[in-house]
Amino acid sequence: MDFDWDDANLEHIARHDVDDLEAEDALMDEDGRELSKIVVGRETRFAYLGRTEAGRLLAVITTIRNGKIRIVTARDADDREKRMYRRA
């Protein structure tokens, strides 16, 4: 998978104490779940839940730009999301 990173999305996820490798790792989780798909303007965004190899459960919002996965934001999963992940 190719990812699209720049200062804007790196700084945004850093505000949630997430780094680029953690966000990518969460998307690689074989037990990860796509939660939803929404259209924002002309762009489709996807919400995922995934666990990093270190065990951190993240909610990650992505889109596809120029054929690459762009992580819009990533943060720790909230309690509701954690329950959803455990149930699946």
N, C-alpha and C positions, 0 to 999 in steps of 0.2 A: 504494500500500500504506500502510495505517495501522499505526503501531507503538505499542506500550504500553511506555512508559518510566517508571520511578520511581527514587527514590534507591537502592533495593535492587539492581536489575539494573544501573544505571549504575556503582555502586560495585563490583559484582562483576566486570564486564568491565574496569574500570579496574585491578584487581589483575593482570590479564593484559596490561596496557599497550595496551588496545583502547578506542577511544571509540565512541560511538553511531553516528556517521556512517560510520566504517569498517565496523562490523558490518552496518549497513543496506546499504552499498555491496557487501559480499561477497555478500549475498543477491540482489543484482541481476545478478550475473555470469551472462551468457548461457551460459557454459560450465560453470557451477557444477553440482555433483552432490549429490543427496540420498543420504546414506550409509545411513541406517537410520531406522526408526520404532519407538519403544518406548512402552509405557504405564507411567506412574509414578502410582500411585494411580488417580485418575479422569481423569488428564490424558495425552493423547498428545503425545509430544515427537518432534521431527524433527531429525536431525543432517545438516548441509550442509557442503560444502566450496565456498568461493568466493574468487575473487581480487578485491581492490579495484582501483580505477583506478590506484592508486599501485603495484600489483604485489604487494601483501602477500597471501599465501594464508592464509585463516582457516578454522578449524572453528567453526561456529556452531550452537548448539542453540536451537531455537525451540519454541513452543507457541502455540496460539490461545486468547486469553482475551477475552471480551466483544467478539468479532468483530475483534480486532486481533492482529497478530503481536507476541508477546512474546519478546524475546531473553533466554533464560535464562542463557546464557553464550557467550562468544566468546574464542578464543585462537588463537595461531599454530598452523598445521598441523604435526604431527610428521612425521618422515621417511617413515613408512609412508603417511600421508595424502597427502603430496606426490607420492609415486610413483603412488598411485591417481589423483590428479588428472591427472598427465601422461599416464597410459595411456588415460584416457577420451577 
